């Protein structure tokens, strides 16, 4: 089980759930309500029991890749999921066009944020990903892929701007085509730790995993001769085990990264702004037009980049809106659930 990331944390919360016929497994694949779970005994195709579905009020109440779950085997290759064990960490975002949140993966130790110069590379997008990762209590590492597309001077400029903006984050420049930086990446994987790769479509996440695994486990799109871009192929989330014992989770590329419940993550990413905020004249300053705002003064003095400030305000507003919307939906779902329970009681009464 240690090969799947089993730890003292899982062991501590496991015992109260276990009963005769129940065992622990980890979700390694998800396919629209169908799951593949694995433990030291076998690999099972699994579904969630009706009771768990009935009491679920949001997507977060359903299993996700990386979850540890309590299952009951039905036969040698099928099982039912009865309980999701407490999550150590959780990576989630606002679902595109919906009020609900989408779980990307759970129980992650380190998240590799992958971008490449031929896609939608920009520093603001990195900050968005970093806020997403930090809000889930996950350690981030920045991976700049496809550096073979850059000249030596262009690469130096890219790395300098990344180090200036994110001086406390590890940065790995790599090229899967020429094998540059791959050894350093592979050596960073530790036995029993779970890692995930997140980033936009076509930045090369699946190619990186294939190189790290030493085999073509994941299909990748061919590079266009006119656009020099790999096509996005991954459509599901899957968990893989490295020879070193490290555990990798691949995720589909994300066109939109909506932040929700990410106040702490945003604060962590914009630590300079957090420090400046403590010097504002008013404790409830929202840093937009208030007199005596230390953040606005720092922008005017050139001590804080205007682009960084603008991105901070944008992410704060977005997170506040999405979080309020989510809470409103949960309240409506709660009221509807109470209505259903009351209706069932009335039906039993008049039977």
C-alpha atoms as one frame of an Amber mdcrd trajectory, in Angstrom:
protein
   0.000   0.000   0.000   2.966   2.343   0.465   3.395   2.249  -3.327   0.009
   3.988  -3.532   0.967   6.628  -0.984  -0.463   4.951   2.122   0.802   6.807
   5.185   0.345   7.220   8.928  -2.277   9.870   8.164  -4.423   7.351   6.286
  -3.845   4.687   8.922  -4.963   7.058  11.694  -8.347   7.780  10.090  -8.903
   4.315   8.636  -9.774   2.255  11.720 -13.131   3.855  12.687 -14.508   3.152
   9.200 -13.483  -0.453   8.774 -15.844  -3.323   9.435 -16.095  -6.916   8.304
 -15.889  -7.143   4.530 -14.694  -3.539   4.035 -11.215  -2.599   2.812  -9.305
   0.556   1.892  -8.343   1.454  -1.676  -7.196   4.507  -3.620  -9.017   5.997
  -6.608  -6.650   5.823  -9.598  -9.068   6.655 -12.438 -12.377   8.442 -12.905
 -14.737   8.072 -15.870 -18.008   9.996 -15.453 -19.311   8.343 -12.325 -17.305
   5.148 -12.800 -14.084   4.668 -10.858 -11.055   2.412 -10.855  -9.704   1.816
  -7.351  -6.621  -0.089  -6.270  -5.080  -1.541  -3.124  -2.526  -4.197  -2.251
  -5.068  -6.925  -3.045  -6.388  -6.030  -6.487  -7.694  -3.400  -8.882 -11.469
  -2.912  -8.992 -14.037  -1.181 -11.155 -16.178   0.666  -8.622 -19.395   2.659
  -8.273 -20.711   4.824  -5.448 -23.516   3.376  -3.320 -26.916   5.060  -3.398
 -26.746   6.223   0.220 -23.547   8.170  -0.434 -25.123   9.741  -3.516 -28.297
  10.652  -1.621 -26.444  12.549   1.109 -24.087  14.316  -1.335 -24.840  18.010
  -1.721 -22.030  18.949  -4.128 -19.347  17.502  -6.388 -16.898  17.638  -3.473
 -18.906  14.878  -1.782 -18.043  12.430  -4.572 -14.747  10.537  -5.002 -11.894
  12.009  -7.025  -8.599  10.657  -8.316  -6.204  10.506  -5.369  -8.923   9.842
  -2.789  -8.669   7.016  -0.281 -12.031   5.271  -0.033 -13.728   2.493   1.929
 -14.894  -0.176  -0.498 -16.663  -3.508  -0.380 -15.570  -5.980  -3.081 -18.495
  -7.519  -4.983 -16.300 -10.005  -6.852 -12.693 -10.251  -8.024 -12.826  -7.079
 -10.132 -15.853  -5.084  -8.976 -16.546  -3.130  -5.805 -18.818  -0.488  -4.288
 -17.572   2.734  -2.686 -19.138   3.341   0.725 -17.099   6.185   2.203 -14.521
   8.790   1.217 -11.791   9.123   3.812 -10.760  12.607   5.038  -8.578  14.410
   2.498  -5.154  15.697   3.476  -5.102  18.186   0.588  -7.566  19.111  -2.157
  -7.051  20.736  -5.540 -10.265  22.233  -6.904 -11.572  24.965  -9.189 -14.853
  26.519 -10.209 -16.465  24.478 -12.961 -16.767  26.342 -16.250 -20.233  27.877
 -16.645 -21.493  26.297 -13.394 -21.860  27.308  -9.757 -20.452  24.026  -8.445
 -16.758  23.312  -7.904 -14.747  20.671  -9.738 -12.239  18.521  -7.913  -9.010
  18.187  -9.883  -7.296  15.723  -7.527  -6.905  15.025  -3.813  -4.178  14.040
  -1.354  -1.505  15.748  -3.462   1.874  16.578  -1.936   3.423  18.573  -4.790
   1.816  20.155  -7.872   3.881  20.825 -10.987   2.489  23.887 -12.775   3.414
  23.350 -16.414   3.488  26.100 -19.030   5.286  26.418 -22.346   6.289  29.451
 -24.429   4.168  28.363 -27.409   0.884  28.393 -25.472  -0.834  30.963 -23.202
   2.308  31.685 -21.211   2.152  34.726 -18.928   3.033  35.576 -15.341  -0.554
  36.395 -14.365  -1.616  32.876 -15.314   1.141  31.425 -13.147  -0.165  33.472
 -10.208  -3.646  32.078 -10.814  -2.339  28.495 -10.753  -0.221  29.212  -7.681
  -3.258  30.580  -5.812  -5.194  27.449  -6.804  -2.431  25.166  -5.511  -1.655
  27.129  -2.355  -5.347  27.220  -1.344  -5.249  23.416  -1.309  -2.196  23.386
   1.024  -0.089  21.848  -1.741   3.525  22.714  -2.493   3.955  24.227  -6.000
   6.804  23.770  -8.477   6.923  25.724 -11.738   7.855  23.727 -14.864   8.761
  25.659 -18.005   8.439  23.056 -20.764   9.525  23.136 -24.438  12.534  25.343
 -23.793  13.968  23.965 -27.053  11.651  26.489 -28.755  13.616  29.356 -27.169
  17.010  30.799 -27.975  19.527  30.955 -25.122  18.815  34.674 -24.685  15.033
  34.185 -24.722  15.293  31.404 -22.136  17.436  33.573 -19.892  14.878  36.399
 -20.071  12.000  34.004 -19.276  13.802  32.489 -16.285  14.810  35.908 -14.947
  11.246  37.228 -15.039   9.958  34.052 -13.366  12.584  34.252 -10.610  11.871
  37.946 -10.067   8.104  37.411  -9.735   8.273  34.048  -7.889  11.559  34.143
  -5.984  10.494  31.548  -3.407   9.179  28.936  -5.880  11.329  26.194  -7.422
  11.558  26.534 -11.215  12.447  23.643 -13.538  13.211  24.420 -17.223  12.857
  21.250 -19.322  12.558  19.853 -22.837  11.087  16.375 -23.350  12.334  16.296
 -26.953  15.990  16.826 -26.053  15.828  15.451 -22.503  16.946  18.722 -20.927
  16.171  18.882 -17.196  14.343  15.535 -17.213  16.869  13.866 -14.909  16.442
  16.643 -12.333  12.666  16.252 -12.572  12.771  12.459 -12.128  15.188  12.747
  -9.196  12.748  15.058  -7.417  10.124  12.296  -7.084  10.133  10.674  -3.634
   8.707   7.292  -2.688   5.183   7.493  -1.274   4.644  11.118  -2.303   1.860
  12.074  -4.707   2.449  14.577  -7.495   0.177  16.086 -10.111   0.717  18.037
 -13.315  -1.607  20.925 -14.082  -1.579  23.392 -16.936  -3.259  24.453 -20.141
  -4.031  22.096 -23.016  -1.037  21.301 -25.190   1.745  22.376 -22.821   3.128
  18.811 -22.791   2.007  17.364 -19.453   1.314  13.888 -20.861   4.641  13.864
 -22.732   6.435  14.698 -19.472   4.723  11.812 -17.663   5.570   9.414 -20.518
   9.244  10.404 -20.310   9.267  10.070 -16.511   7.616   6.646 -16.732   9.957
   5.510 -19.512   7.007   4.293 -21.593   4.198   5.747 -23.717   1.306   5.233
 -21.323  -0.603   8.338 -22.395  -1.550   9.292 -25.935  -0.174  12.644 -27.075
  -1.154  14.774 -30.030   1.144  15.196 -32.998   2.849  18.563 -33.356   1.303
  20.748 -36.053   3.777  21.637 -38.791   2.220  25.095 -39.145   1.550  26.006
 -35.506   4.291  23.971 -33.809   1.862  23.000 -31.072   0.998  19.619 -29.666
  -2.712  18.832 -29.668  -4.402  18.175 -26.350  -5.343  14.497 -25.926  -5.908
  13.702 -22.221  -9.625  13.671 -21.304  -9.596  11.725 -18.013  -7.661  11.809
 -14.758  -5.358   8.892 -14.016  -2.814   7.906 -11.374   0.526   6.286 -12.239
   3.320   4.802 -10.104   6.972   5.507 -10.930   9.819   3.045 -10.449  11.123
   5.380  -7.728   7.870   4.935  -5.820   6.584   8.415  -6.626   2.929   8.667
  -7.670   1.855  10.840 -10.604  -1.599  12.141 -11.458  -2.271  13.402 -14.967
  -5.069  15.897 -15.552  -6.825  17.156 -18.666  -5.699  20.592 -19.796  -7.707
  23.455 -18.315  -8.881  26.341 -20.467 -10.435  28.110 -17.472  -9.116  28.125
 -13.913 -11.851  29.660 -11.804 -10.859  30.311  -8.198 -13.205  29.442  -5.343
 -12.488  29.207  -1.582  -9.007  30.506  -2.466  -8.650  33.499  -0.128  -5.744
  31.924   1.756  -4.050  30.850  -1.467  -4.278  34.356  -2.950  -2.844  35.839
   0.235   0.058  33.367   0.170   0.906  34.095  -3.470   0.750  37.863  -3.032
   2.748  37.977   0.204   4.187  41.421  -0.657   0.677  42.832  -0.932  -0.324
  41.129   2.317   2.568  42.859   4.090   1.683  46.222   2.578  -2.003  45.793
   3.549  -1.027  45.746   7.230   0.142  49.369   6.811  -3.118  50.705   5.318
  -4.878  53.498   7.233  -8.141  51.558   7.457  -8.363  47.934   8.596 -11.221
  47.244   6.129  -9.379  48.789   3.157 -10.176  47.036  -0.137  -7.146  48.627
  -1.854  -8.991  50.208  -4.779  -9.637  53.892  -3.976  -9.319  54.383  -0.215
  -7.123  57.215   1.134  -4.065  56.033   3.022  -3.901  52.704   1.165  -0.315
  51.471   1.430  -0.769  49.177  -1.569  -1.881  51.984  -3.898   0.977  54.152
  -2.620   3.443  51.339  -3.400   2.060  51.073  -6.953   2.404  54.837  -7.482
   5.964  54.767  -6.112   6.923  51.884  -8.415   7.614  49.566  -5.457   4.820
  47.210  -6.558   4.270  46.220 -10.197   1.019  47.617 -11.582   0.402  44.351
 -13.482   0.794  42.322 -10.294  -1.543  44.651  -8.390  -4.190  44.484 -11.143
  -4.032  40.683 -11.203  -4.375  40.560  -7.408  -7.541  42.704  -7.459  -8.956
  40.610 -10.303  -8.372  37.304  -8.488  -9.745  38.613  -5.183 -12.986  39.805
  -6.835 -13.383  36.577  -8.794 -12.834  34.408  -5.732 -15.295  36.425  -3.642
 -17.980  36.178  -6.322 -17.510  32.433  -6.916 -17.390  31.646  -3.200 -20.600
  33.580  -2.474 -22.312  31.921  -5.455 -21.235  28.505  -4.177 -22.564  29.208
  -0.668 -25.891  30.400  -2.079 -26.225  27.200  -4.121 -25.378  25.060  -1.095
 -28.042  26.864   0.956 -30.641  26.217  -1.780 -29.610  22.551  -1.956 -29.879
  22.296   1.831 -33.416  23.732   1.819 -34.439  21.414  -1.023 -33.021  18.427
   0.899 -35.093  19.351   3.951 -38.183  19.626   1.742 -37.597  16.109   0.348
 -37.189  14.645   3.840 -40.384  16.291   5.041 -42.259  15.055   1.962 -41.093
  11.486   2.635 -42.301  11.680   6.235 -45.720  12.901   5.057 -45.941  10.066
   2.528 -45.203   7.490   5.241 -47.773   9.121   7.517 -50.624   8.793   5.026
 -49.754   5.293   3.741
